[in-house]
Amino acid sequence: MNLIFTEAQLDKFKALYKKHFNEELSQQDAYDKAVKLVRMMQIVYKPITQAQYDQVMARRRELALG
């Protein structure tokens, strides 16, 4: 996978990483970690269809979960 990030995006990623982990990243490390994060989100995030959503909501009503 060949993702392209702007320098500004990587700088923002580095700032967020520093804020949360108190660790400075090089530009290459920031790129590598950003690619891994985006790839993980692509794998994990699966939007549901309207039919699936309707099923979930019907089940919640059955269970009185609102």
Stockholm file with secondary structure:
# STOCKHOLM 1.0

chainA/1-66         MNLIFTEAQLDKFKALYKKHFNEELSQQDAYDKAVKLVRMMQIVYKPITQAQYDQVMARRRELALG
#=GR chainA/1-66 SS CCCCCCHHHHHHHHHHHHHHHCCCCCHHHHHHHHHHHHHHHHHHCCCCCHHHHHHHHHHHHHTTCC
#=GC SS_cons        CCCCCCHHHHHHHHHHHHHHHCCCCCHHHHHHHHHHHHHHHHHHCCCCCHHHHHHHHHHHHHTTCC
//
